[in-house]
Amino acid sequence: THPKEGQHAADNPKRPAPAHTVTGKMPFPSSAPVDAVLTTAYGDDAGLHGLSTAGHNAALTPAEVLLEEAERHDFQYGEVLPAGVRKALGEAHLDAQSGRSLVELGAGTGKVALQAFLECPSLLRVTAVELAAARYRVGEAALLRLCERIPERFSLLAHAPGACVRISERPPAADTSAHQREGSSRELELSVGDVFELGAAARAALAEADVVFFEVCLPRTAEAAARGLALLRSTKAGSRVLSYEALEALEEEAAGGSTVCSPRAHPRVCVGDDGVAAHAAHRPSAQNPFVRRPANASLGDTFAASWAPEEGYHFHCYTHGGGRVTSNPPA
C-alpha cells in the first residue's frame, strides 16, 4: 500500500526519473511484451494512474477499518507504475536479475509482483502478500485470467478462493537460462494476510529472499516503526530492499524520536557543494542494519508512481548489511 494520490507530492523532487540501463546481467525483456502480458491480466487497469485504479476502488471491510482506527495498519493506497518497477528491478537498485527469489509485502493488486516475475527470468520464486481482501481479489482474478488466456505459458498450480493463488510459467523451448537448464519451475504466489503475522511458508520465503519490496505505509507510532524494522531484519544479509518508508526515520521513531515528515521520507538530508539534496551517511546498527544503495542517495532518484507519474516518488533502496534477527516482530 502507498499514499493517496497527491497527498505527498511535495516530497518528490520535480525532476524525471533517470533512464535505466543494465550491463553485465541477463538482459531485461523489452517493455512491450511484458506490458502486453500485464494488460492481458489486468486489462485497462495496467499502468493506470490517478485515483481510478481497481486498487483504489476496492473497499475496505469493517474489520480492516477497525485495524486502521486502532493504528495497527494504514490502508492508504497507490501503485508503482511499470516504468518505476522496471527501474527498481535494475542493477543499481534491487539488482533483481542476480537473484532467485523475491518477496513483496503490501502487494496491493499484485501488479508489481507479476511484473517482476515477467521481467526477471532468474527469479524462481515470487511471493506477494496483501492485507486488504478486496485488493487481493483483484490480483487473484488477474492471475486466473492470465492462466485462462495464455495457457500455453501460464499454469494454475493452486487456488484457495479469496485466500491464495499460485501460478507457474512454462519457459519457451528456446530458453537457455540457468533455471531451465536445471529443470527448475518458476512460481508466483499471491496471498491475503497480515505482513506482521506471516505464516511459516511466507516467513521462510522472506528469510531467504534476495529482493524485497516493502510497500507498506505504517501508522505514525513508535510501535509500528519498530515492527516494520523487526520484520525487515528477518531478511538475510545481502538482500536488497525497496521501501516506501525511510528506514533511518523508522529507526529514530522506534527509539522514541519523532519524525516531522509524512511519510517518513527524508531523514538527515544534506545538500552537497553541487547543490544536490541527498541523504546523509547512516551507520548501520543492530536496530537498522541496512545500508542505502549508492544510486539512491540523491532525493532526485525517483520512481514513477500512480500519484506521481511524471516526477516520480523517492522510494528508499537498501542492502541488508548483516545482523539478521529470526524472531517474529513484536506484536
N, C-alpha and C positions, 0 to 999 in steps of 0.2 A: 504494500500500500504506500501511497505517496500523498503529497499535499493536494488540496483542492486547487483547481485551476486558478492561476493568477494570485494566489494567496501570498506566495513568497517571491514574486517576480523581482523585487528589489534585491534579492540575494544573488541574482545571477548577473555577472558582467555582461554588458551589452556588446558581445562580440560572437561571431560564429565559431562553432567547434572546428578545430583544425582538421585538415584532411587526414585520413588514416591509411597507412600502408603497413604491410607485413613483409619482413625479409627473413630468410633462413628457416622458415617454418612451412608446414603443409599449407598451401595457399587457400585462402577463403574462396568458397564458391562465389561466383558473381552474384550481385544482389538480385537480379531479375528472377532466376529460378527459385531462390529462397522466398522472395516476396510473393511469387506465384503460389507456392505451397501455403504460405500464411493466409493468402486470400482464399484459397480453397477451404481452409479450416475455419476462418473467421469471417469470410465474406467482406462486405464493405467496412467492417469494424477494424480490419487490419490496417494499421498505420493511421487510424483516425485520431485527431487531437481535439482539444477543447473539452467541453462538458458533456458531449453526446455519446461517449463510448458506452458499450454494453456494461462495462465495469462500473461506470458512474451511475448507470440507471438500475443497477442491481440493489434492491432494497435490503437493509439490514433486518435481521429477525429481532423480536423483542429481547431475546437473551443476549444478542450481540449489542443492542442498545444499552442494556444494563452493564455489560462489561466496560463499555466506553464511559458510562456515567460513574462507574466505580474506579475509573482511571487505571484499569487493568490493561486496556488496549485502546489504540487510537485508530479509527477506521477511515481516516482521510485517504483519498484515493487519487491516483494519477498513474501514468504509464511511461516507461522509457520507450521512445519510438524506435523503429527498426534501425535508423541511421545511428542512433545513440547506442543501441545494443551492439551493433557491428563494431563501433569504435571501442566500446568497453571490452569486448572479447579479444581485442588485438594485443600484440606482443608487449606494447608499452604499458598496458594496464593489467588486464587479467591473464594475459598470455594463455588463453584457453586452448589454443592449438597444441600446447605441450602437455595438457592434462588429460586424464582419463575419466574424471568424474566431476560433476557439477551439482551443487545444491542451491536452490532458490527458496528463500524464506520471505514470505509476503508476496506470493506469486500472482495475486490478482486473478486474471482470467487465463493465465498460463502462456501468454504470448512470448515473453522473454525466454522461458524455458524451451518452448518449441523452436524459437529462432536459434538459440544456442545449439540445440540438438541438430538442427539443419546446417548451421554454419560450420560446425566443428566436428568433422568425422572422427577425430581422435577420441571424442567423448563416448565412452562405452555406456555410461550411466548418468542420466539426468534425473534428479529428484526435486520436485517442487511441492511446496506446502502453502496453502492459503486458508486463513481463518474464516473469512466471510463465505457462508454457504452458497449464496446466490452468485457470487463471483466465481466460485469454484465450478458451479454448474455450467456457466458459460464456457469455461475451458474444457470441461468434461464433454460437452456437446461438440466442441470444435475437434477434439481428438477422435471422437467416434465418427464424426463426419469425414475426417481425413482417411480413416481406415475403410470407410464405405466407398469413398470416391476414388481412392488410389490404392486399391487392394493389392496390386502387384508390387507395391513398395512398402506399405504400412500394414501391420497386423495387430489385431487386438489380442493381448495376452491375458488380461484380467480386467474385470469390471464389477465393482460393487456400486450400484447406482446411488448417487448422492454422497459417496464417500471416497472412492478411489478409482482411477482408471490407469492402466499400464499398456503401453504400445511398444512395438519394436519396428525397426526399419530393416528391410531386406536390401543389402548393398547391391549396387549394379554389378553385373557379371564382370565388367572390366575393372572393378575396384581392386587395386593392389595395395591398399593401406594395411597397416600392421594388424588392425583388429580383424580384417577379413582374412589375412593370411593365417592368423591364429585360430580362426574359426569362432571368434567371439561374436555374440549378438550385441546389438546396441538397443538400449531400452530407455524409455521416458515414462516416468510415473508422476501423476498429479493427484494430490490427495487434499482433503479438507481436514484441518486440525490447527491446534494452538502451537505456535512455534516454540513456546516455552514449556510445552508438555508433549514433546515428541515421543512417538512410540519407539520401540527398540530398533526397528529397521531404519527409521529416519535418523535416529541418533547415531547409529553406526555409519550411515551414509555421510552425515555431517562430519563425523570424526575423521573420515578418510578422504573427504572431498579435496580436490586440487583447486577448485574455484567455488566461491560462494557469493551469491547475490543476497545482500541483507536489505531488502526493500521494505523495511518496517518503519513506520512513523510511530515513535514511542511516546507515551504520555510524559508530560513535563514533571516528573518526580524523580527523586534520587533512587528510589526503589526500582523504577523502570530502567533507569540508566544502568544500574548495577546488574539487573537481569540481562540486559542486552549485551553488556561486556562479558558476562559469565558464559552466555550462550556461545559467543564467538571464540572465547578462549578454549572451547572444547574442540576447535579445529586443530589440524596438525600444523607443525612448523613448516613453513614454506608455502602454505596455501595462500591464495590471493583472494581478497575480499573487496567487493564494491558495496559501499554502504550509503544509504540516504542520509544518515546521521554522521556527523564528525565524531570519531571515536575519542579524540583528545577531549572534546567537550563532554562526552559521556563520562569519561574518567573524572573530570573536575566535578561534575554534578553528583556522581556516585559517592565522591569523597566529602560531600556536604557543601560544595561550592554552588555557585549559581551561574546560569548561562543567560545572557541577555538576548541571544539570537533566537528566532523562531523561524525555521527549525534550528537545531544546534549546529550551525553551519560553518562558521569561520573563526574558530578559536585561535588566539595569538597570531593574528595576521600582521605581517610586516611588509614594508614597501622598500624594495631594493633601490640601488642607485639608478637603475634603468626605469624606475617609476612603476614597475610591475608589482602588484599586490600578490603576496604568496604566504603560505603557512610557515610559521617559524618552526625550526627544528624541534622535534619531540624525542625525548629519551624514552625508549621502551621500558616498561615497568611490569611488575607482577600482575598488576590490575589491567594494564593495557600493553601487551607485548607486540603491538602492531606498528609497523614502520610504513610511512606513506611512500607510495611509489613515486620516483622522481618526476615522471611525466605529469603527475597530479599535483605537484607543489603549487603551481600557479592557479589563482582563482579563475583565470581565463580558460582552464581546462574543463570545458563543459560538454554535456551530452544532451542530444535532442530529446525532449520530453513533451508529453501531451500538454502540459501547462506552460511550456517554453519551447515551442517547436523551432524557432529561429535562433534565439540567443542561447538556448540550452540551459541546463541546470548543472551546477558544480557538485556532482556526486563525489564521494571520497573513496579513494582506492589505496589499499594497503597490502603488505606482505606480512604474514604471521612470522615473527622473529624467533619464536620458541616459547617455552613455559606453558605447555598445554595443561589444562585442568580438565579432568574427565568427569568430575562430579556434575550433577544436574544444576542448572541455575537456581538461585533462591526462589522460593515460591512466593 
